[in-house]
Amino acid sequence: MAAQTVNWNVNGDRDVLPCFCALGFRFRDDDLLGRAPRTLMVVVLDPDGRLRVMVHPEIRNMFCGDDLEYIDAIVFDLVERGMIDPEGLIKHLCSVGGVGPLVLTHSGDSSADPHLTRLKAELVEV
């Protein structure tokens, strides 16, 4: 499934609806095997401006070595940056598409998207 985009107005502000970005990790052999990245975390901007980071409950068991250190650093960074500039972070995540093995798998309006509803049932908030 191709990632959707969040609409931003001409001033660079998001619409009043809350939005989210689902992020996946592209493992080294995913391209060789033709696998799509699995969604491992979701970043949600609530209507009140609060940013929430939710991760797969077994995320630490899915990685080892450098990959685990990378994921730990990313989650820590998302939480820290989310406290400082939640709207800037969500805008950046939704527009970048991916950084290294971390890729945008889906984004949209968190109040209406069935994809997010399913993910929220599978993930835990950090």
LINRACOR-V564366 format. One record per residue. N is the residue number from 0. RES is the residue in three letters. PSI is psi in radians with two decimals (NA if undefined). OMEGA is omega in whole degrees, -180 to 180 (none if undefined). Layout:
<<N:RES:PSI:OMEGA> <N:RES:PSI:OMEGA>>
This chain:
<<0:MET:2.26:178> <1:ALA:2.54:179> <2:ALA:2.42:174> <3:GLN:2.90:178> <4:THR:2.69:176> <5:VAL:2.37:-180> <6:ASN:2.32:178> <7:TRP:2.52:-180> <8:ASN:3.11:-175> <9:VAL:-0.36:178> <10:ASN:-0.03:-179> <11:GLY:0.12:180> <12:ASP:2.56:177> <13:ARG:2.78:175> <14:ASP:2.94:-176> <15:VAL:-0.26:179> <16:LEU:2.55:176> <17:PRO:2.72:180> <18:CYS:2.90:-180> <19:PHE:2.79:173> <20:CYS:2.19:174> <21:ALA:2.27:-176> <22:LEU:2.41:178> <23:GLY:2.97:180> <24:PHE:2.21:178> <25:ARG:1.83:179> <26:PHE:2.77:-174> <27:ARG:-0.64:-176> <28:ASP:0.06:-179> <29:ASP:-0.79:-179> <30:ASP:-0.76:180> <31:LEU:-0.68:-178> <32:LEU:-0.04:179> <33:GLY:0.47:-179> <34:ARG:2.48:174> <35:ALA:2.62:177> <36:PRO:2.46:178> <37:ARG:2.34:178> <38:THR:2.16:-178> <39:LEU:-0.34:180> <40:MET:2.71:178> <41:VAL:2.38:175> <42:VAL:2.15:-175> <43:VAL:2.31:172> <44:LEU:1.93:-179> <45:ASP:2.83:180> <46:PRO:-0.49:-180> <47:ASP:0.05:178> <48:GLY:-0.01:180> <49:ARG:2.35:178> <50:LEU:2.30:178> <51:ARG:2.42:176> <52:VAL:2.16:179> <53:MET:2.41:-177> <54:VAL:2.80:175> <55:HIS:2.36:-176> <56:PRO:-0.37:-180> <57:GLU:0.37:-173> <58:ILE:-0.66:-178> <59:ARG:-0.36:178> <60:ASN:-0.13:-177> <61:MET:-0.19:-174> <62:PHE:2.78:173> <63:CYS:2.88:176> <64:GLY:-2.32:-177> <65:ASP:-0.62:-180> <66:ASP:-0.70:179> <67:LEU:-0.74:177> <68:GLU:-0.71:179> <69:TYR:-0.83:-180> <70:ILE:-0.78:177> <71:ASP:-0.78:-179> <72:ALA:-0.71:180> <73:ILE:-0.83:-179> <74:VAL:-0.80:179> <75:PHE:-0.79:-179> <76:ASP:-0.73:179> <77:LEU:-0.77:180> <78:VAL:-0.82:-179> <79:GLU:-0.88:-179> <80:ARG:-0.55:178> <81:GLY:-0.50:177> <82:MET:-0.50:-177> <83:ILE:-0.84:-176> <84:ASP:1.31:-176> <85:PRO:-0.75:-179> <86:GLU:-0.69:178> <87:GLY:-0.70:-180> <88:LEU:-0.81:-179> <89:ILE:-0.66:177> <90:LYS:-0.78:-180> <91:HIS:-0.82:-179> <92:LEU:-0.70:-179> <93:CYS:-0.39:-177> <94:SER:-0.43:-175> <95:VAL:-0.75:180> <96:GLY:-0.49:178> <97:GLY:2.66:177> <98:VAL:1.96:-177> <99:GLY:-2.29:-179> <100:PRO:-0.14:179> <101:LEU:2.14:-175> <102:VAL:2.61:175> <103:LEU:2.14:179> <104:THR:-0.41:-179> <105:HIS:2.58:172> <106:SER:2.78:179> <107:GLY:-2.80:-179> <108:ASP:1.96:-174> <109:SER:-0.30:-179> <110:SER:-0.29:-174> <111:ALA:-0.11:-171> <112:ASP:2.07:-180> <113:PRO:-0.45:177> <114:HIS:-0.77:180> <115:LEU:-0.70:179> <116:THR:-0.77:179> <117:ARG:-0.77:-179> <118:LEU:-0.71:-179> <119:LYS:-0.51:178> <120:ALA:-0.39:-177> <121:GLU:-0.33:-172> <122:LEU:2.85:177> <123:VAL:2.54:-179> <124:GLU:2.43:179> <125:VAL:NA:none>>
